[in-house]
Amino acid sequence: MRKNARKRKNEQAVVREPAGKAAKAAKNAKAAKADRTVRAVVRENLAAVRLLIGTAIRVDRRRGLLVLIVSPLLNVVAALQAIGLQWMVDGAVDHDRAQTVRGALLLLVVTVLVHQATAVATDVRLVLQHRVGLEFDRRLMNLCSKPPHIGHYQDPEFLDTAEVVRQRRGEFGGALAAFVENANLLARFVAALVLLITASPLLALLPLTVLPLAAANRWQARLVTAAERAGAEADRRRMALFSLATDPAPAREVRLYRLADEIAARHRDAFAAASGPREAARAKGAIAVAAGWLLFGSALIGGLYVVSRSVIHGSGSAGQAVLVLLLSTRLVGATTGLGWLLGWLRRSLDTVALYLRLVDYPHSGGTHGNAGADARGGADGAGTMLPPRGDLVLEGVSFTYPGRSAPALGPVDLRLPRGATVAVVGDNGAGKSTLVALLAGLQPVSAGRIAFGGQDLSELPADQWRARVTACFQDFCRFELLAREAVGLGDLGALDDPAAVRAALESAGAAEVVAGLSAGLDTQLGRTMPDGTDLSAGQWQKLALARARMRTAPALVLLDEPAASLDPGSEAELLRRYLRGNGPASDTITVIVSHRFSTVRDADLIVVLDGGRIVEQGTHAELFAQGGRYADMYTLHAAAYSTGPVVRSAPAEDGRKVAPGVHTELAVDPGEVALHGTNGQGEPVGDRAVGQAPGGQ
Ligand SMILES: Nc1ncnc2c1ncn2[C@@H]1O[C@H](COP(=O)(O)OP(=O)(O)OP(=O)(O)O)[C@@H](O)[C@H]1O
């Protein structure tokens, strides 16, 4: 029995020993991690302070130095008031007039100086604070808009951090104020403490009791920041819902579908999801902070009691007793102030640290918001020149969005010949817009390479390629500016050249849009602007097309659903300009993404995408003859536009496949049907060619 018990005990020990070692190792790892975390936090805070101070001095050197140095100094000088008072009281008690006058003078000079100089320093600080805030605004704008690629807008991690920073955007100027005010109070605290220590060295131990308080504050800040980051997605949802309820664009559907209550409810839920954990974190941290305060407060009051007692009952003078009382009041005031201000500083430094995280984000270029000034698409392209013309070649190109496992596009091999018009077709989500973004150099390829005239685009500064590209995107921008600016932006160099703007409008078929505006090119556009004129969706799109015409000899024109908002006449005009020899310079490659087969059939090359892969490519005739994916889509499209019962009347003469039930004539040229409609029997109305505008223009 006993033997068995001993054996069991030994076995347990054997089992326990590794477990003990593992626990120790885990403990060590945890300690190391905590140490790393503490070091990381300290590093982060120091970097934030450095950035704040550096920014203040960079935006306004004189004011920066005044606020950062003179302001805390004044708080040190203010402690001399207590000495002046001590001299006065001792002089009065000892009937020493000279001592009394010296004390009174010191008190007077210090009080006037501190009062006046503090008023000036506060004004200066307010101006500086404003400038620092503007500087961070500018940097944030650069940080988001200057990186060569737009990948950061697709990464939820970047978006979450950016959301928190955007929400706290107004706090950057305040961060400087928080830093200065804390430095002021700290200076006041230290000055009072040093003078008190001369009265009682025991008080030298007081700063030690601040440490638990500081740790508690830091812990609370970490909890709150973590909760804020966790709630950032819900916050983004909340902001999007707010925009949905307040923006003019969704106003019609919000009313039609009576969405107001639903949006408000979701907004409430999103707020609760974001703020609940934040409040909980704050409350949890507050308990630790309160305990820290209790400890520090007890030490402070206990220390002051000991000092006062020894001065009053000991050998101290009446003046010394006054000094101790006055300094004690300052010390307690500074401590209470610090308690409040430290929270402000802590949050401000967190905000600056978050901003620094955005700066360090891989897509940002890491140059404090000046990213992109010399941003490169890939390797250093200094000295490399883009050939004037050439084919655009994609070799094994693929692209995967952040957070996705499967590529949205690719691998793709494709040659876009110089001067060709290339149509890209495919179902929703096939990868067409992704291809457009890659061709525009807005996204770096995940694999493979894109070369123009044999030059790998990733080896060039992104701007060099983009200066040769022009585009009308699917979600084109409605620039709420003067009409001439909204178009002229397409070539900043020609922004103030009305002749260039008019030429672009003319060549995009958008001249009549501006002709109809009250002040022509000088009309303010957009309903959110005072006296702004709003345009129809099609008119906005025409201006976007005109913008894409500002660059007169681009290497590549990208048109992603350029006719989505256009009427048939305008669409036909667009085709005439881009597909029928009236487009940009003859060496220009034009890529048109469209679901409208009337738009694509005249392209030199048609590329069919499916699930991110090229499944077919060729001319309309070739692809139609193949009877594959393109032929299917084309015939479906034609059938969709046919209003009557469509009957296949005869087999196609050239033996092409025709979908059952589709009239041969539609299969031959449904573009005409799409543009002009049918007469109810499946017959196209009128005999105009596709490129003709209504009314035979
Ligand atoms: N920002 C993004 N983040 C993650 N996935 C994305 C993002 N944008 C697009 N995708 C995905 O990539 C795929 C291709 O999208 P893309 O916009 O290129 O398609 P498309 O062919 O242009 O579609 P459509 O005809 O509807 O405009 C889709 O599956 C889409 O869900």
The ligand as an SDF file (V2000), in Angstrom:
LIG
                    3D

 31 33  0  0  0  0  0  0  0  0999 V2000
  -11.8680   46.3220  -52.0850 N   0  0  0  0  0  0  0  0  0  0  0  0
  -12.0770   45.0280  -52.2450 C   0  0  0  0  0  0  0  0  0  0  0  0
  -11.7580   44.1850  -51.2550 N   0  0  0  0  0  0  0  0  0  0  0  0
  -11.9490   42.8670  -51.3890 C   0  0  0  0  0  0  0  0  0  0  0  0
  -12.4500   42.2980  -52.4820 N   0  0  0  0  0  0  0  0  0  0  0  0
  -12.7970   43.0860  -53.5210 C   0  0  0  0  0  0  0  0  0  0  0  0
  -12.6320   44.4950  -53.4440 C   0  0  0  0  0  0  0  0  0  0  0  0
  -13.0510   45.0280  -54.6170 N   0  0  0  0  0  0  0  0  0  0  0  0
  -13.4600   43.9990  -55.3640 C   0  0  0  0  0  0  0  0  0  0  0  0
  -13.3100   42.8400  -54.7130 N   0  0  0  0  0  0  0  0  0  0  0  0
  -13.6240   41.4990  -55.2070 C   0  0  0  0  0  0  0  0  0  0  0  0
  -12.8520   41.2650  -56.3660 O   0  0  0  0  0  0  0  0  0  0  0  0
  -13.6100   40.6000  -57.3490 C   0  0  0  0  0  0  0  0  0  0  0  0
  -13.5560   41.3800  -58.6750 C   0  0  0  0  0  0  0  0  0  0  0  0
  -14.1660   42.6450  -58.4480 O   0  0  0  0  0  0  0  0  0  0  0  0
  -14.2280   43.7280  -59.6130 P   0  0  0  0  0  0  0  0  0  0  0  0
  -14.7320   44.9780  -59.0210 O   0  0  0  0  0  0  0  0  0  0  0  0
  -12.9300   43.7700  -60.3040 O   0  0  0  0  0  0  0  0  0  0  0  0
  -15.3130   43.0880  -60.5710 O   0  0  0  0  0  0  0  0  0  0  0  0
  -15.9930   43.6710  -61.8740 P   0  0  0  0  0  0  0  0  0  0  0  0
  -15.8180   42.6650  -62.9410 O   0  0  0  0  0  0  0  0  0  0  0  0
  -15.4850   45.0440  -62.1720 O   0  0  0  0  0  0  0  0  0  0  0  0
  -17.5000   43.7390  -61.4130 O   0  0  0  0  0  0  0  0  0  0  0  0
  -18.6930   44.7010  -61.8910 P   0  0  0  0  0  0  0  0  0  0  0  0
  -19.0830   44.2870  -63.2670 O   0  0  0  0  0  0  0  0  0  0  0  0
  -19.7660   44.3870  -60.9290 O   0  0  0  0  0  0  0  0  0  0  0  0
  -18.2130   46.1080  -61.8080 O   0  0  0  0  0  0  0  0  0  0  0  0
  -15.0160   40.4540  -56.7880 C   0  0  0  0  0  0  0  0  0  0  0  0
  -15.1530   39.1460  -56.3000 O   0  0  0  0  0  0  0  0  0  0  0  0
  -15.0670   41.4250  -55.6520 C   0  0  0  0  0  0  0  0  0  0  0  0
  -15.8760   40.9500  -54.6190 O   0  0  0  0  0  0  0  0  0  0  0  0
  1  2  1  0
  2  3  1  0
  2  7  2  0
  3  4  2  0
  4  5  1  0
  5  6  2  0
  6  7  1  0
  6 10  1  0
  7  8  1  0
  8  9  2  0
  9 10  1  0
 10 11  1  0
 11 12  1  0
 11 30  1  0
 12 13  1  0
 13 14  1  0
 13 28  1  0
 14 15  1  0
 15 16  1  0
 16 17  2  0
 16 18  1  0
 16 19  1  0
 19 20  1  0
 20 21  2  0
 20 22  1  0
 20 23  1  0
 23 24  1  0
 24 25  2  0
 24 26  1  0
 24 27  1  0
 28 29  1  0
 28 30  1  0
 30 31  1  0
M  END
$$$$
